[in-house]
Structure formats: C-alpha cells, structure tokens
Amino acid sequence: MRRIALTAAAVVLVVTGTASAQAFIQYVSQQDGFGVSFPGDPTVQNTTWTSEHGVPLPARIYTVDNKRGKYSMTVVDYKDIEKLSADRAAQCQKGGGEGDACMNSWRSDVAGAIVFATWRLMQRDAKVTFYGFMIQDLVSGHQIQLLNADQSRTFAAVNIHRTKLYVLEATVPRGLPAPGLFQQSMMFLDEQGRSIRYQNYYSHTYSDEWTFPAAPPPRTR
C-alpha cells in the first residue's frame, strides 16, 4: 500500500457502500509514532504494562468501542527498560536476593516482548484460529486470530518499532466482517510524522552489537 506523509492530527476517510457504513478516521499519533484508521475518534488512556520479566513500563491505549466492535491500539514504551531493569536488579540484591532472580535481563526482556504480548492474547477465554508471522511496512511481528466464547472474533497484530511495542487489536461481533481497513491501515511514523517503509525486514534485534533501539535497515524512497 502506498503511504503518504500526514501532518494533521487526523484525516477523515468515509467508507460507503452498505447501510451500516460509518466514517473511519485516519488517526495519527506522532507522539507514539503510528497511524491507523479507527471507526471513530479514539479515547486515550495512560496505563502501565508489566513486561515478561516484571518491569513496569509506561503505556497508552487508544480505543474506539461502538456497534462495529472494539478497536484498540496499545503502545508500550520500552525506552528506559535497561535502566529500569538495572534498578530492579539492584533493589533485589539489596533485599538479599541472588542468582537469576536479581539479574538485569533487559536484553531478553526486549527480545521476547513480541512473543510475550502474543502469549497474553492467547491466555484469554478464546480459541486460537490463526497464529503466524506478519510484516507491516516490512516491520516484522506476529498476528493472531481468536474465536471468543460469545462467537465474536478478535484480530490482533503485535510489532516493535524503535523502542515501542504496538498491539493492534479489533474484536468484531458475530456476523460482522473482519476489520480489514483497520488492519491494513497501520503505519509507522518517523520523528517528523512521515510514514516509513524499509527496503528489507526491520527487527528490533537487528544490530550486531544488540543495542536498543536497533539500527534500522535502509528505507525506500
């Protein structure tokens, strides 16, 4: 899909053709480095995400909940994971802990962040109907589909770009189509709010020196 640079906070995209059609808003968060088409203007909630190794991280949840279903984007900031993990290890050692319990394990915490976020989705009261690898503008990640107890369906994608984890998720009621526009509209933005597409796969473990954030591959023009 061809991307264009977005400078406004949101661009309205009207979907027509059915009686139930609603306006989709191409919502852009330059602060969190993403853009996506929501079926309405999302509410934003600040929250805390606990990493796989127990480190509390700042996060924001962007949510639209209406008759089309529940659509959300969760963005977790891992920027300070190395320091936070070191502080946690130091406190553990001061308290008399030792061994693996007091390790500064930020590297493996970051490396496993996509797997851990996907695993959290799998723990719901739902049947996994699909799970696989995916890319979004060549940013690698996982995608998963769930059939929930009420027969609604959940479609989710998990990526990491730069220092942030993104969990894109839509749950649609039984009988409604898959949220294709929502899923396919996801894009990553640079510091100037411009959409990004790389020449080859982007991975948060890309750097040989394993620095974080990893050095990205070249972009397309």
C-alpha positions as CSV (number, residue, x, y, z in Angstrom):
1,M,0.0,0.0,0.0
2,R,1.4,3.4,-0.9
3,R,1.9,5.7,2.1
4,I,1.7,9.5,2.2
5,A,3.1,11.9,4.8
6,L,0.5,13.1,7.3
7,T,0.8,16.3,9.2
8,A,-2.7,16.8,10.6
9,A,-3.9,15.1,13.7
10,A,-6.5,13.1,11.7
11,V,-7.8,12.7,8.2
12,V,-11.4,11.5,7.7
13,L,-11.9,8.6,5.4
14,V,-15.6,7.9,4.6
15,V,-16.5,4.3,3.8
16,T,-19.6,3.8,1.7
17,G,-21.5,1.0,0.0
18,T,-23.5,-0.5,2.8
19,A,-26.3,0.6,5.1
20,S,-24.1,0.1,8.1
21,A,-21.1,2.1,6.7
22,Q,-19.5,4.5,9.1
23,A,-16.9,7.1,8.8
24,F,-13.3,5.9,9.5
25,I,-10.8,8.4,10.8
26,Q,-7.1,8.0,9.8
27,Y,-5.8,8.8,13.3
28,V,-2.2,9.8,13.7
29,S,-0.2,9.9,16.9
30,Q,3.2,11.5,16.2
31,Q,4.0,11.1,19.9
32,D,3.7,7.3,19.7
33,G,4.8,7.0,16.1
34,F,1.8,5.4,14.4
35,G,-1.2,6.0,12.2
36,V,-4.3,3.8,11.8
37,S,-7.9,4.0,10.6
38,F,-10.3,3.9,13.5
39,P,-14.1,3.7,13.2
40,G,-14.4,7.0,15.2
41,D,-12.3,9.2,17.3
42,P,-10.4,7.1,19.9
43,T,-10.2,7.7,23.6
44,V,-6.7,7.7,25.1
45,Q,-5.8,6.1,28.4
46,N,-2.4,6.2,30.2
47,T,-1.6,2.9,31.8
48,T,1.2,0.6,32.9
49,W,2.3,-2.6,31.1
50,T,4.3,-5.2,33.1
51,S,6.9,-6.8,30.9
52,E,7.6,-10.6,30.9
53,H,10.4,-10.1,33.5
54,G,8.2,-8.0,35.8
55,V,9.3,-4.5,34.8
56,P,6.5,-1.8,34.9
57,L,6.5,0.2,31.7
58,P,4.5,3.3,30.6
59,A,1.8,2.6,28.0
60,R,-1.1,4.2,26.3
61,I,-4.3,2.6,25.0
62,Y,-6.2,4.2,22.1
63,T,-9.8,2.7,22.0
64,V,-13.0,3.0,19.9
65,D,-15.9,0.9,21.1
66,N,-19.1,1.1,19.1
67,K,-21.6,-1.2,17.2
68,R,-18.8,-2.2,14.8
69,G,-16.9,-3.7,17.7
70,K,-14.0,-2.7,19.9
71,Y,-10.9,-1.4,18.2
72,S,-7.7,-0.6,20.1
73,M,-4.0,0.2,19.8
74,T,-1.8,-0.4,22.8
75,V,1.6,1.3,22.7
76,V,4.2,0.3,25.3
77,D,7.4,2.4,25.7
78,Y,10.5,0.2,26.3
79,K,12.9,3.2,26.0
80,D,14.0,3.0,29.7
81,I,14.0,-0.8,30.0
82,E,17.7,-1.1,30.6
83,K,17.8,1.4,33.5
84,L,14.5,0.2,35.0
85,S,15.7,-3.4,34.8
86,A,19.1,-2.4,36.4
87,D,17.3,-0.6,39.2
88,R,15.1,-3.6,39.8
89,A,18.1,-5.9,39.9
90,A,19.9,-3.6,42.4
91,Q,16.9,-3.5,44.7
92,C,16.6,-7.3,44.5
93,Q,20.3,-7.7,45.6
94,K,19.9,-5.1,48.4
95,G,17.0,-7.2,49.7
96,G,19.1,-10.3,49.9
97,G,18.2,-11.9,46.6
98,E,20.7,-13.5,44.3
99,G,21.1,-15.5,41.1
100,D,18.7,-15.3,38.3
101,A,16.1,-13.6,40.4
102,C,18.3,-10.5,40.6
103,M,19.6,-10.5,37.0
104,N,19.5,-7.4,34.8
105,S,17.8,-9.2,32.0
106,W,16.6,-6.3,29.9
107,R,18.1,-7.8,26.6
108,S,16.0,-10.9,26.8
109,D,13.0,-8.9,28.1
110,V,13.1,-6.8,24.9
111,A,13.9,-9.7,22.6
112,G,10.9,-11.6,23.9
113,A,8.5,-8.7,24.0
114,I,6.5,-9.6,20.9
115,V,6.2,-13.3,21.9
116,F,5.1,-12.2,25.4
117,A,2.4,-9.8,24.1
118,T,1.1,-12.5,21.8
119,W,1.1,-15.0,24.7
120,R,-1.0,-12.6,26.7
121,L,-3.6,-12.6,23.9
122,M,-3.6,-16.4,23.9
123,Q,-4.4,-16.6,27.6
124,R,-7.9,-15.3,27.0
125,D,-11.1,-17.4,27.1
126,A,-10.9,-18.0,23.4
127,K,-9.9,-20.4,20.7
128,V,-6.9,-19.6,18.6
129,T,-7.9,-19.9,14.9
130,F,-4.7,-18.5,13.4
131,Y,-1.2,-17.6,14.5
132,G,1.6,-16.6,12.3
133,F,4.4,-14.2,11.3
134,M,3.5,-10.9,9.6
135,I,5.1,-7.7,8.4
136,Q,3.7,-4.2,8.3
137,D,5.7,-1.9,6.0
138,L,8.4,-4.6,6.5
139,V,8.3,-4.2,10.3
140,S,8.2,-7.8,11.4
141,G,5.8,-9.1,14.0
142,H,3.1,-11.7,14.9
143,Q,-0.5,-11.9,14.1
144,I,-3.2,-13.9,15.8
145,Q,-7.0,-14.5,15.4
146,L,-9.3,-15.7,18.2
147,L,-12.8,-17.0,18.3
148,N,-14.3,-15.8,21.6
149,A,-16.8,-17.5,23.9
150,D,-19.6,-15.2,22.6
151,Q,-18.7,-16.0,19.0
152,S,-17.2,-12.6,18.4
153,R,-13.8,-12.7,16.7
154,T,-10.6,-10.9,17.6
155,F,-7.9,-10.0,15.1
156,A,-4.6,-8.7,16.5
157,A,-1.1,-7.9,15.4
158,V,2.0,-7.3,17.5
159,N,5.1,-5.3,16.3
160,I,8.0,-3.5,17.8
161,H,9.4,-0.4,16.0
162,R,12.2,1.6,17.6
163,T,11.6,1.4,21.3
164,K,7.9,0.9,21.3
165,L,5.7,-2.2,21.3
166,Y,2.4,-2.0,19.3
167,V,-0.6,-4.2,19.9
168,L,-3.2,-3.6,17.3
169,E,-6.5,-5.3,18.1
170,A,-10.1,-5.4,16.9
171,T,-12.9,-7.6,18.2
172,V,-16.0,-7.7,16.0
173,P,-19.4,-9.1,16.9
174,R,-20.6,-12.4,15.4
175,G,-21.7,-12.0,11.8
176,L,-19.7,-8.8,11.1
177,P,-16.8,-8.9,8.6
178,A,-13.2,-8.9,9.5
179,P,-11.8,-5.4,10.3
180,G,-9.7,-5.3,7.1
181,L,-9.4,-1.5,6.8
182,F,-8.3,-1.2,10.4
183,Q,-5.7,-3.9,10.0
184,Q,-4.3,-2.8,6.6
185,S,-4.1,1.0,7.5
186,M,-1.5,0.6,10.2
187,M,1.7,2.6,9.5
188,F,4.8,3.6,11.4
189,L,6.0,7.2,11.6
190,D,9.3,8.8,12.0
191,E,10.1,11.8,14.2
192,Q,8.7,14.2,11.7
193,G,5.4,12.3,11.4
194,R,6.2,10.8,8.0
195,S,5.3,7.2,7.2
196,I,8.1,4.8,7.0
197,R,8.7,1.8,4.7
198,Y,12.0,-0.1,4.8
199,Q,13.9,-1.9,2.0
200,N,14.1,-5.2,3.9
201,Y,12.8,-6.6,7.1
202,Y,13.1,-4.4,10.2
203,S,13.7,-6.3,13.5
204,H,14.3,-4.8,17.0
205,T,17.2,-7.3,17.3
206,Y,18.8,-6.1,14.0
207,S,22.0,-4.7,15.4
208,D,25.1,-7.0,15.7
209,E,26.0,-5.2,18.9
210,W,22.4,-5.7,20.2
211,T,21.9,-2.1,21.1
212,F,18.4,-0.8,21.7
213,P,16.8,0.6,19.7
214,A,18.4,-1.4,16.9
215,A,19.9,0.3,13.9
216,P,17.1,0.1,11.2
217,P,17.7,-1.1,7.6
218,P,17.6,1.5,4.8
219,R,14.2,3.0,3.8
220,T,12.6,3.1,0.5
221,R,12.3,6.5,-1.2
